[in-house]
Amino acid sequence: MRDRCMLLRRARVPCEMEAMDERAMWEGISTAPYERALELAVIEGNRVHPLIFACRRTPSGWVNDTTRERVVVHPTHWRPWPSKD
């Protein structure tokens, strides 16, 4: 884990990103698909934080996947929301 954290630092990604990388690789937000449950990550200050709820990209912006309420967020990364299997 220490080596991975060092690699993340070299890539100018805070070590907190390590905790986010347990299931699937994160993708750049520009490649996020529309109309699909996604886990989003945002950068706040110098830290990367995954959102705790699924979001969905729509033509008019991001919405909470469950409530369909608009989410004002500027995500930087995405990955598929984990299935309930």
Backbone hydrogen bonds in HBPLUS format (Angstrom, degrees):
<---DONOR---> <-ACCEPTOR-->    atom                        ^
c    i                          cat <-CA-CA->   ^        H-A-AA   ^      H-
h    n   atom  resd res      DA  || num        DHA   H-A  angle D-A-AA Bond
n    s   type  num  typ     dist DA aas  dist angle  dist       angle   num
A0005-CYS N   A0001-MET O   2.94 MM   4  6.19 159.1  1.98 154.7 160.5     1
A0006-MET N   A0002-ARG O   2.95 MM   4  6.25 152.9  2.03 148.3 155.6     2
A0007-LEU N   A0003-ASP O   2.99 MM   4  6.29 152.9  2.06 146.9 154.1     3
A0008-LEU N   A0004-ARG O   2.93 MM   4  6.23 155.2  1.99 149.4 156.1     4
A0009-ARG N   A0005-CYS O   2.98 MM   4  6.27 154.9  2.04 147.1 153.8     5
A0010-ARG N   A0006-MET O   3.00 MM   4  6.29 154.6  2.07 146.9 153.5     6
A0011-ALA N   A0007-LEU O   3.06 MM   4  6.35 140.8  2.22 141.7 152.3     7
A0011-ALA N   A0008-LEU O   3.10 MM   3  5.06 124.4  2.43  93.0 107.5     8
A0013-VAL N   A0008-LEU O   2.81 MM   5  5.06 166.5  1.83 153.1 149.7     9
A0012-ARG N   A0009-ARG O   2.89 MM   3  4.85 154.3  1.95 106.5 111.4    10
A0017-MET N   A0014-PRO O   3.01 MM   3  5.88 163.1  2.04 124.6 128.8    11
A0018-GLU N   A0015-CYS O   2.85 MM   3  5.50 151.8  1.93 119.0 126.7    12
A0019-ALA N   A0016-GLU O   3.15 MM   3  5.70 132.3  2.39 111.1 120.0    13
A0020-MET N   A0017-MET O   2.94 MM   3  5.15 133.8  2.16 102.7 116.1    14
A0021-ASP N   A0018-GLU O   3.09 MM   3  5.31 152.0  2.17 107.0 115.4    15
A0027-GLU N   A0078-TRP O   2.82 MM  51  5.31 166.0  1.84 156.9 161.8    16
A0078-TRP N   A0027-GLU O   2.96 MM  51  5.31 144.5  2.09 140.3 149.6    17
A0031-THR N   A0028-GLY O   3.05 MM   3  5.90 165.1  2.07 125.7 130.2    18
A0029-ILE N   A0076-THR O   3.22 MM  47  5.18 143.9  2.35 127.1 121.0    19
A0032-ALA N   A0029-ILE O   3.10 MM   3  5.27 169.3  2.11 113.9 116.4    20
A0035-GLU N   A0057-ARG O   2.86 MM  22  5.64 167.1  1.88 161.0 157.8    21
A0081-TRP N   A0037-ALA O   3.28 MM  44  5.58 165.5  2.30 125.0 121.0    22
A0038-LEU N   A0055-CYS O   2.80 MM  17  5.28 156.4  1.86 154.7 162.0    23
A0055-CYS N   A0038-LEU O   2.90 MM  17  5.28 167.3  1.92 152.0 155.9    24
A0039-GLU N   A0079-ARG O   2.79 MM  40  5.38 175.7  1.79 170.2 171.6    25
A0079-ARG N   A0039-GLU O   3.05 MM  40  5.38 136.9  2.24 144.9 154.6    26
A0051-LEU N   A0040-LEU O   2.78 MM  11  5.65 162.5  1.81 157.7 159.7    27
A0041-ALA N   A0077-HIS O   3.09 MM  36  5.13 150.3  2.18 137.8 134.7    28
A0076-THR N   A0041-ALA O   2.82 MM  35  5.95 163.2  1.85 157.8 162.5    29
A0077-HIS N   A0041-ALA O   3.46 MM  36  5.13 161.5  2.49 133.3 133.9    30
A0042-VAL N   A0049-HIS O   2.81 MM   7  5.35 159.8  1.85 149.5 151.8    31
A0049-HIS N   A0042-VAL O   2.77 MM   7  5.35 167.5  1.78 161.9 166.1    32
A0044-GLU N   A0047-ARG O   2.84 MM   3  5.46 155.9  1.90 159.0 165.2    33
A0047-ARG N   A0044-GLU O   3.15 MM   3  5.46 165.6  2.17 123.7 127.9    34
A0065-ASP N   A0054-ALA O   2.90 MM  11  5.35 173.2  1.91 131.1 132.0    35
A0056-ARG N   A0063-VAL O   2.83 MM   7  5.34 149.5  1.92 152.8 160.6    36
A0063-VAL N   A0056-ARG O   2.99 MM   7  5.34 154.1  2.06 146.8 155.2    37
A0058-THR N   A0061-GLY O   2.84 MM   3  5.13 150.8  1.92 139.5 149.3    38
A0061-GLY N   A0058-THR O   3.02 MM   3  5.13 166.6  2.03 112.1 116.4    39
A0071-VAL N   A0062-TRP O   2.87 MM   9  5.44 171.5  1.88 139.0 137.6    40
A0064-ASN N   A0069-GLU O   2.82 MM   5  5.42 158.2  1.87 155.0 159.9    41
A0068-ARG N   A0064-ASN O   2.80 MM   4  4.90 143.7  1.93 138.4 146.3    42
